[in-house]
């Protein structure tokens, strides 16, 4: 899965919407189930300037429910742990993969059996741009 575009989050823009509590009712009015306002900033931990959005292209992460065209909310200051989904640059290519450490070696693993793991060699130009915190699916 490759990154199409990387965008910074601008703190002057905000998005809020009603948060409703869904029940088994098929028909409802938002006012009847209103719980509170939900702000996208509530998803951010720490400084919003540490986050960026990425639009993805490809199918290598479909088994983790990251689909072509999805938007990823990425924390550029978070250190990856084994098993985290990351955005990483290898040479001139930027990828979205699962970060794994196996026997002391870093691997980038796709969540699609069609793709082979990528072993990171010490001499390679490899840079972790951030850890994926949330996925916004496109329908």
KOLTOR-100195 format. One line per 4 residues: number of its first residue (from 1); their letters; for each residue y, z negated, x negated of N, C-alpha, C, O. Coordinates in pm, 1 decimal, decimal comma, padded with zeros to 6 digits. Atoms other than C-alpha are relative to their C-alpha. Layout:
NUM = A = Y Z X Y Z X Y Z X Y Z X | ...
end
This chain:
1 = XXXX = -00116,2 00000,0 -00085,3 00000,0 00000,0 00000,0 00122,4 00000,0 -00089,8 00135,3 -00085,1 -00177,8 | -00120,7 -00012,1 00080,5 00330,7 00105,0 -00149,1 00121,6 -00044,3 00079,8 00122,5 -00041,4 00202,9 | -00125,5 00041,4 -00061,4 00677,5 -00020,5 -00079,5 00085,0 00123,3 00024,1 00106,6 00202,2 -00067,9 | -00090,2 -00110,8 -00030,4 00901,3 00231,6 00097,0 00142,2 -00037,5 -00036,1 00213,3 00038,6 -00101,7
5 = XXXX = -00139,2 00038,8 00016,4 01222,9 00038,0 00087,7 00008,6 -00150,8 -00011,5 -00066,9 -00223,3 00053,4 | -00025,2 00142,7 00016,9 01348,4 -00302,3 -00023,1 00143,1 -00025,9 00043,3 00235,5 00041,0 -00003,0 | -00133,2 00031,9 -00049,8 01643,4 -00458,0 00159,6 00025,3 -00149,1 -00013,1 -00062,2 -00230,4 00016,5 | -00038,7 00140,5 00005,7 01826,4 -00783,2 00096,7 00038,5 -00048,1 00138,6 00084,9 00029,2 00222,5
9 = XXXX = -00040,2 00060,1 -00126,7 01885,1 -01019,8 00384,3 00144,6 -00043,2 -00013,5 00180,2 -00116,4 -00105,9 | -00142,5 00032,8 00005,0 02253,6 -01051,2 00456,5 00025,7 -00120,1 00088,9 -00007,2 -00119,3 00207,5 | -00018,4 00123,8 -00074,8 02355,7 -01396,6 00562,8 00104,8 00013,2 00110,6 00110,6 -00071,7 00199,6 | -00100,7 -00012,5 -00105,7 02642,0 -01268,7 00775,4 -00058,6 00056,0 00129,4 00006,1 00051,2 00234,1
13 = XXXX = 00065,6 -00049,1 -00119,6 02396,4 -01110,8 01017,6 -00097,8 -00105,1 00050,2 -00161,0 -00175,8 -00028,3 | 00093,7 00096,0 -00054,7 02193,7 -01320,9 01251,2 -00067,8 00060,8 00119,5 -00014,3 00149,8 00185,7 | 00075,2 -00044,8 -00116,4 01932,6 -01264,6 01513,5 -00055,4 -00122,6 00068,4 -00130,4 -00199,4 00008,1 | 00054,1 00109,2 -00079,1 01859,3 -01515,5 01785,7 -00048,3 00056,7 00132,4 00010,0 00150,3 00187,2
17 = XXXX = 00055,4 -00041,7 -00128,9 01649,2 -01475,0 02096,1 -00060,1 -00121,9 00067,7 -00094,1 -00219,7 00001,1 | 00061,6 00113,2 -00068,4 01514,3 -01705,0 02363,3 -00146,0 -00014,7 -00042,2 -00217,9 00084,5 -00054,1 | 00139,8 00030,8 00027,2 01185,5 -01872,9 02271,7 -00057,3 -00055,4 00129,1 -00009,9 -00156,5 00180,8 | 00055,8 00043,5 -00128,1 00970,1 -01905,1 02580,5 -00141,9 -00050,6 -00019,7 -00211,1 -00009,8 -00113,0
21 = XXXX = 00133,7 00054,5 00001,6 00652,5 -02097,8 02646,1 -00083,0 00080,8 00100,0 -00059,8 00073,7 00220,7 | 00081,1 -00084,5 -00087,6 00393,3 -01857,1 02783,8 -00109,1 -00083,1 00065,6 -00166,2 -00172,9 00003,7 | 00110,9 00063,2 -00070,9 00145,5 -01972,8 03044,5 -00087,1 00111,4 00055,9 -00072,5 00227,4 00017,4 | 00088,9 -00101,8 -00056,9 -00118,4 -01793,8 03245,4 00069,0 00084,1 00107,1 00007,9 00175,6 00162,4
25 = XXXX = -00072,8 -00078,2 -00099,7 00149,0 -01661,3 03481,9 00020,2 00142,4 -00049,7 00065,2 00163,4 -00162,4 | -00020,0 -00139,1 00038,6 00156,7 -01283,7 03475,7 00144,4 00043,4 00020,4 00194,9 00129,3 -00052,1 | -00139,8 -00031,7 -00025,0 00507,1 -01267,7 03619,3 00081,6 -00125,4 -00027,5 00047,3 -00234,5 00018,0 | -00082,3 00116,4 00030,9 00778,1 -01492,9 03486,7 00142,9 00043,7 -00020,7 00171,2 00160,9 -00045,7
29 = XXXX = -00139,8 -00021,0 00033,8 01148,6 -01522,5 03442,7 00027,7 -00078,9 -00126,1 -00015,4 -00193,4 -00139,6 | -00028,3 00065,4 00127,3 01276,8 -01605,2 03096,7 00061,6 -00137,7 00021,5 00028,0 -00232,8 -00049,0 | -00069,1 00127,2 -00024,0 01497,2 -01880,7 03238,9 -00097,3 -00112,1 00035,7 -00072,7 -00228,1 00002,7 | 00094,5 00101,7 -00045,2 01195,1 -02060,9 03386,9 -00084,2 -00056,7 -00113,8 -00131,5 -00169,9 -00104,5
33 = XXXX = 00087,0 00042,6 00108,4 01004,8 -02085,3 03059,6 00075,6 -00019,8 -00131,8 00013,9 -00037,2 -00236,9 | -00084,2 00012,8 00118,0 01295,8 -02115,4 02815,6 -00026,3 -00132,8 -00070,3 -00024,3 -00237,9 -00006,2 | 00021,8 00121,4 00078,7 01223,4 -02366,2 02536,9 00121,7 -00026,6 -00087,5 00178,2 -00136,0 -00085,5 | -00115,7 00012,9 00088,4 01500,6 -02304,7 02284,2 00034,9 00138,2 -00053,5 -00032,9 00236,4 -00023,2
37 = XXXX = -00031,2 -00124,8 00069,1 01672,3 -02034,8 02082,3 -00080,7 00004,5 -00128,9 -00104,8 -00097,7 -00193,0 | 00072,9 -00020,5 00124,9 01478,4 -01890,9 01793,0 00086,3 00083,8 -00091,4 00133,3 00190,6 -00052,1 | -00077,8 -00074,0 00098,2 01663,7 -01779,9 01482,8 -00093,1 00047,3 -00111,2 -00179,8 -00027,3 -00156,7 | 00078,9 -00051,5 00112,1 01510,2 -01557,5 01216,7 00017,9 -00086,3 -00124,7 -00072,3 -00094,8 -00208,1
41 = XXXX = -00024,9 00085,0 00116,2 01667,9 -01792,0 00963,2 -00090,7 -00122,0 -00002,2 -00107,7 -00184,1 -00107,0 | 00091,3 00114,0 -00001,9 01427,5 -02063,3 01076,7 -00128,5 00029,9 -00077,3 -00201,7 -00062,2 -00113,3 | 00117,2 -00038,7 00078,2 01154,2 -01867,5 00895,8 00022,1 -00017,6 -00149,4 -00073,5 -00023,2 -00226,6 | -00033,3 00007,0 00142,2 01334,0 -01900,7 00564,2 -00002,8 -00144,3 -00048,2 00051,0 -00233,8 00017,0
45 = XXXX = 00000,8 00131,3 00063,9 01268,1 -02197,6 00338,6 00089,5 00009,8 -00122,9 00060,1 00085,8 -00215,2 | -00091,4 -00006,2 00113,6 01555,7 -02256,3 00100,4 00111,6 00100,2 00021,8 00150,1 00127,9 00135,4 | -00115,8 -00088,8 -00000,1 01834,1 -02013,9 00015,0 -00035,6 00139,5 00054,4 -00125,6 00203,9 00000,6 | 00027,7 -00134,6 -00053,4 01838,2 -01692,3 00226,5 00017,1 00110,9 -00104,6 -00042,7 00217,8 -00091,6
49 = XXXX = -00020,6 -00101,9 00103,7 01955,9 -01503,9 -00083,8 -00125,6 00021,4 -00084,7 -00133,7 00118,7 -00159,8 | 00125,2 -00014,4 00074,0 01607,4 -01558,2 -00231,1 -00099,6 00091,4 00070,8 -00207,4 00119,0 00018,1 | 00091,5 -00079,9 -00081,1 01452,3 -01340,4 00039,7 00045,0 00144,9 00006,6 00163,8 00176,1 -00002,7 | -00029,6 -00140,1 -00027,3 01428,5 -00967,7 00090,1 -00105,2 00054,0 00095,4 -00211,9 -00005,0 00112,4
53 = XXXX = 00091,3 -00067,2 -00092,2 01263,7 -00733,9 00339,4 -00056,8 00124,1 -00066,5 00012,1 00191,9 -00142,8 | 00067,0 -00117,6 00054,2 01014,8 -00463,0 00247,8 -00066,6 00074,7 00113,9 -00136,9 00014,9 00195,4 | 00073,6 -00085,0 -00093,0 00896,3 -00173,6 00460,7 -00116,0 00061,0 -00076,9 -00096,3 00117,9 -00184,3 | 00118,3 -00044,8 00073,1 00542,2 -00079,2 00364,2 -00050,5 00134,9 00047,5 -00023,0 00178,7 00159,2
57 = XXXX = 00056,2 -00131,4 -00026,0 00360,9 00251,2 00349,5 -00143,3 00000,6 -00051,7 -00166,5 -00021,4 -00170,5 | 00139,0 -00008,8 00044,3 -00015,6 00285,2 00340,2 -00092,3 -00087,6 00081,6 -00050,1 -00155,8 00175,1 | 00102,2 00071,0 -00076,6 -00337,9 00129,8 00461,0 -00082,6 -00095,8 -00084,8 -00188,2 -00141,1 -00040,6 | 00081,4 00082,8 00088,6 -00456,5 -00080,4 00167,9 -00008,0 -00146,1 00041,3 -00092,1 -00219,3 -00010,9
61 = XXXX = 00000,8 00141,8 -00039,9 -00380,1 -00413,5 00341,6 -00034,0 -00018,9 00148,2 -00001,2 -00122,3 00206,6 | 00024,3 00005,2 -00144,7 -00503,2 -00339,1 00694,8 -00091,8 -00115,1 00040,7 -00079,7 -00165,5 00152,3 | 00089,0 00110,3 -00035,8 -00774,9 -00607,1 00684,6 00070,6 -00135,4 -00004,0 00012,2 -00236,4 00035,0 | -00086,3 00118,9 -00007,1 -00494,3 -00864,6 00641,3 00108,0 00020,9 00106,4 00206,7 -00052,6 00111,5
65 = XXXX = -00092,5 -00033,6 -00109,5 -00313,9 -00709,7 00941,2 00139,6 00038,1 -00049,1 00238,9 00010,8 00018,4 | -00124,7 -00058,6 00048,6 -00042,1 -00551,3 00728,4 -00018,0 00150,8 00011,8 -00097,9 00211,8 -00059,3 | 00018,4 -00140,8 -00034,9 -00002,3 -00201,6 00866,7 00114,6 00086,9 -00051,9 00221,7 00037,5 -00087,0 | -00100,9 -00097,1 00037,8 00187,8 00110,7 00773,3 00123,8 -00017,5 00088,2 00112,3 -00020,8 00210,7
69 = XXXX = -00124,2 00014,3 -00074,0 00553,6 00067,8 00874,5 00041,4 -00143,9 00026,8 00152,8 -00168,0 00073,2 | -00036,4 00140,1 -00021,0 00543,2 -00313,1 00893,6 00112,4 -00041,0 -00094,3 00132,9 00019,2 -00199,8 | -00106,3 00057,8 00082,2 00833,1 -00514,7 00757,5 -00050,5 -00134,2 -00051,5 -00098,7 -00216,6 00026,2 | 00043,0 00125,3 00061,2 00750,4 -00796,0 00514,7 00121,7 -00082,1 -00037,9 00218,5 -00028,9 -00092,3
73 = XXXX = -00102,1 00094,9 00044,1 00970,0 -01102,0 00461,0 -00054,7 -00062,9 -00127,4 -00157,5 -00130,5 -00125,2 | 00050,8 00035,9 00132,6 00934,7 -01177,6 00089,4 00093,3 -00100,8 -00066,4 00215,2 -00083,4 -00067,3 | -00073,8 00102,5 00073,7 01042,0 -01487,2 -00106,6 -00007,8 00033,4 -00149,2 -00115,1 00027,4 -00209,3 | -00002,3 -00041,3 00140,4 01150,3 -01377,5 -00454,6 -00009,5 -00117,5 -00096,9 -00033,3 -00096,3 -00215,8
77 = XXXX = 00003,1 00117,4 00087,6 01155,5 -01734,8 -00592,0 -00131,1 -00077,6 00007,1 -00154,1 -00168,3 -00072,8 | 00127,0 00071,0 -00016,0 00812,7 -01848,5 -00474,8 -00099,0 00046,6 -00106,4 -00114,1 00166,5 -00129,9 | 00102,9 -00034,7 00098,2 00544,3 -01861,6 -00742,7 -00130,9 00024,3 00073,8 -00170,3 -00056,2 00158,2 | 00122,5 -00031,8 -00073,9 00223,1 -01695,2 -00626,0 -00114,9 -00093,3 -00036,5 -00130,4 -00136,0 -00150,9
81 = XXXX = 00124,2 00073,1 00019,9 -00095,5 -01891,1 -00580,4 -00114,6 00098,4 00023,0 -00097,5 00201,9 00087,4 | 00117,7 -00083,1 -00018,2 -00442,8 -01743,7 -00592,1 -00022,3 00023,5 00149,1 -00032,2 -00071,8 00226,4 | 00021,9 -00035,5 -00140,1 -00495,0 -01558,4 -00262,8 00125,7 00038,1 00075,7 00116,5 00088,3 00187,7 | -00125,2 -00039,6 -00065,5 -00125,4 -01503,3 -00180,1 00013,1 00151,5 00004,5 -00040,6 00221,8 -00081,1
85 = XXXX = -00036,6 -00141,6 -00005,9 -00004,1 -01160,2 -00069,2 00133,5 00012,4 -00071,1 00227,9 -00060,6 -00040,9 | -00121,0 -00014,8 00081,1 00257,9 -01039,9 -00316,5 00051,9 00142,8 00003,1 -00018,9 00236,6 00039,6 | -00059,3 -00129,6 00030,0 00494,6 -00754,4 -00382,9 00014,5 00001,3 -00151,6 00077,7 -00087,2 -00209,3 | 00001,0 -00005,2 00146,4 00449,4 -00647,5 -00745,0 00030,1 00140,0 -00049,0 -00003,4 00239,3 00015,6
89 = XXXX = -00026,8 -00128,0 00066,1 00570,4 -00373,8 -00976,2 -00096,7 00014,5 -00116,9 -00110,1 -00074,8 -00200,5 | 00085,8 -00035,6 00113,1 00321,6 -00209,7 -01209,7 00052,9 00132,3 -00050,6 00040,9 00234,9 00016,5 | -00066,7 -00119,7 00049,3 00500,5 00039,8 -01429,1 00113,4 00035,2 00093,5 00201,6 -00047,3 00117,5 | -00106,3 -00043,4 -00091,1 00719,6 00240,0 -01191,0 -00041,4 -00008,9 00147,0 00032,7 00035,0 00235,0
93 = XXXX = 00051,9 00007,3 -00135,9 00509,4 00167,7 -00881,5 00010,6 -00142,7 00053,6 -00019,4 -00238,6 -00017,4 | -00006,9 00130,5 -00064,8 00569,5 -00118,9 -00638,2 -00106,6 -00005,2 00107,9 -00116,3 00084,0 00192,2 | 00115,7 00011,6 -00087,8 00266,0 -00243,3 -00446,3 00000,8 -00131,4 00077,0 00065,6 -00228,0 00036,8 | 00027,2 00121,5 -00076,0 00166,7 -00498,2 -00182,1 -00149,9 -00023,3 -00008,9 -00229,1 00060,2 00035,0
97 = XXXX = 00142,1 00030,6 00018,7 -00164,6 -00666,9 -00267,2 -00022,2 -00150,8 00003,7 00072,6 -00229,3 00001,3 | 00037,6 00140,5 00011,9 -00350,8 -00996,5 -00269,6 -00008,4 -00035,6 -00148,2 -00071,8 00035,4 -00226,3 | -00002,7 00048,2 00137,9 -00292,9 -01189,6 -00593,5 -00122,6 -00088,0 -00021,5 -00141,8 -00187,1 00049,1 | 00119,3 00078,7 00030,4 -00617,3 -01319,9 -00742,8 -00008,9 -00024,0 -00149,4 00026,1 00062,2 -00230,0
101 = XXXX = 00029,8 00031,9 00140,0 -00702,9 -01492,9 -01067,5 -00149,8 -00026,1 -00006,6 -00200,6 -00120,4 00054,0 | 00145,5 00009,3 00013,0 -01067,9 -01443,2 -01161,6 -00033,2 -00011,4 -00147,6 -00003,7 00079,0 -00225,8 | 00034,3 00027,5 00140,2 -01196,6 -01593,3 -01487,3 00120,7 00016,9 -00091,9 00109,1 00071,4 -00201,6 | -00121,2 -00003,7 00081,1 -00838,5 -01620,1 -01614,3 00071,4 00133,8 -00003,1 00173,1 00147,4 -00071,2
105 = XXXX = -00060,6 -00133,0 -00003,1 -00757,0 -01254,6 -01542,5 00062,6 00024,1 00136,9 00004,0 -00009,8 00239,7 | -00069,3 -00030,7 -00125,4 -00505,4 -01140,9 -01279,7 -00050,6 00133,3 00054,7 -00061,6 00232,6 -00017,2 | 00038,8 -00120,5 -00071,3 -00624,9 -00888,9 -01025,0 00088,5 00013,5 00123,0 00131,2 -00086,2 00181,3 | -00065,6 -00030,0 -00126,4 -00444,1 -00723,4 -00737,3 -00105,6 00064,5 00088,2 -00161,6 00169,0 00055,2
109 = XXXX = 00111,0 -00039,8 -00085,6 -00686,6 -00684,2 -00449,8 00053,7 00056,6 00131,1 00137,6 -00004,9 00196,8 | -00034,0 -00059,3 -00128,9 -00647,8 -00452,1 -00153,4 -00081,0 -00068,2 00109,9 -00188,1 -00122,9 00083,6 | 00072,8 00052,1 -00115,4 -00751,7 -00569,2 00192,4 -00053,0 00117,9 00080,7 -00032,8 00127,8 00201,7 | 00060,7 -00118,0 -00058,8 -00933,7 -00244,7 00260,8 -00105,8 00045,7 -00101,2 -00074,1 00071,6 -00217,3
113 = XXXX = 00111,2 -00031,2 00091,6 -01274,1 -00158,5 00112,0 00009,9 00138,4 -00063,2 -00063,5 00168,9 -00157,1 | -00017,8 -00133,8 00057,6 -01156,6 00197,2 00041,6 00070,1 -00005,1 -00135,7 00069,0 00093,6 -00209,2 | -00080,8 00011,4 00120,6 -00944,4 00066,4 -00248,9 -00064,6 -00096,1 -00099,8 -00114,9 -00202,3 -00062,8 | 00056,0 00081,8 00107,6 -01062,4 -00072,4 -00581,2 00101,0 -00106,0 -00044,4 00221,8 -00085,1 -00033,5
117 = XXXX = -00091,3 00100,3 00056,4 -00919,7 -00393,0 -00732,3 00072,3 00057,0 -00122,3 00020,5 00144,0 -00192,3 | -00079,3 -00041,1 00116,1 -00648,3 -00345,8 -00994,3 00001,4 -00117,2 -00097,4 00053,3 -00224,3 -00066,2 | -00001,2 00102,7 00103,8 -00702,7 -00544,7 -01313,1 00130,4 00012,6 -00077,8 00169,4 00122,3 -00117,6 | -00126,0 -00000,6 00074,0 -00379,5 -00644,3 -01486,3 -00028,1 -00034,7 -00145,3 -00078,3 -00142,9 -00175,8
121 = XXXX = 00019,3 00021,1 00143,3 -00394,6 -00608,3 -01863,2 00128,3 -00056,1 -00060,9 00237,8 -00023,2 -00015,3 | -00118,6 00064,2 00059,5 -00160,3 -00813,2 -02086,4 00106,8 00098,2 -00047,8 00225,7 00066,6 -00042,8 | -00097,2 -00096,6 00053,2 00004,2 -00502,3 -02232,7 00067,9 00082,8 00109,7 00159,6 00160,0 00081,4 | -00059,3 -00076,3 -00110,1 00086,3 -00359,2 -01887,8 00135,8 -00054,2 00039,7 00164,5 -00173,1 00025,7
125 = XXXX = -00128,6 00038,8 -00056,6 00433,0 -00362,2 -01741,8 -00026,2 -00047,4 00142,8 -00040,7 00033,4 00234,4 | 00035,8 00060,8 -00127,9 00365,0 -00603,4 -01453,3 00101,9 -00107,4 00032,8 00130,6 -00194,6 -00049,2 | -00101,6 00095,4 -00040,8 00623,8 -00799,1 -01256,8 -00020,9 -00034,6 00147,0 -00027,9 00054,4 00231,7 | 00013,1 00044,4 -00138,1 00579,7 -01007,4 -00941,5 00139,9 -00013,1 00058,3 00220,8 -00092,8 00010,8
129 = XXXX = -00132,3 00000,8 -00062,1 00879,4 -00942,7 -00718,3 00013,9 -00108,7 00105,5 00125,5 -00151,1 00135,9 | -00006,8 00106,6 -00097,8 00789,0 -01203,8 -00458,7 -00130,1 -00018,9 00075,5 -00223,4 00060,7 00064,8 | 00115,9 00035,0 -00081,2 00539,9 -01366,2 -00225,0 00033,7 00028,5 00146,7 00138,8 -00012,4 00196,1 | -00019,7 -00032,7 -00140,9 00504,0 -01235,3 00130,9 -00014,9 -00127,4 00082,2 -00114,8 -00198,4 00070,8
133 = XXXX = 00000,9 00119,8 -00084,3 00588,0 -01510,7 00380,1 -00026,3 00032,4 00146,3 -00088,7 -00046,9 00216,8 | 00019,7 -00038,5 -00140,6 00589,2 -01323,7 00713,8 -00011,7 00150,8 00010,6 00040,6 00225,4 -00072,2 | 00016,2 -00143,7 -00030,0 00491,2 -00986,0 00858,5 00059,2 00025,9 00138,1 00029,6 -00045,1 00234,2 | -00053,4 -00044,5 -00127,8 00686,9 -00814,0 01132,5 -00064,1 00133,9 00030,3 -00037,3 00233,6 -00036,6
137 = XXX = 00073,2 -00123,0 -00033,5 00463,8 -00555,7 01298,8 00088,4 00096,5 00077,6 00170,7 00057,3 00160,4 | -00065,5 -00107,9 -00072,5 00597,5 -00225,2 01419,0 -00097,7 00052,9 00103,3 -00214,8 00074,3 00071,8 | 00087,1 -00054,8 -00104,0 00458,0 -00095,9 01748,2 00044,4 00138,7 00036,3 -00016,3 00202,4 00122,4
end
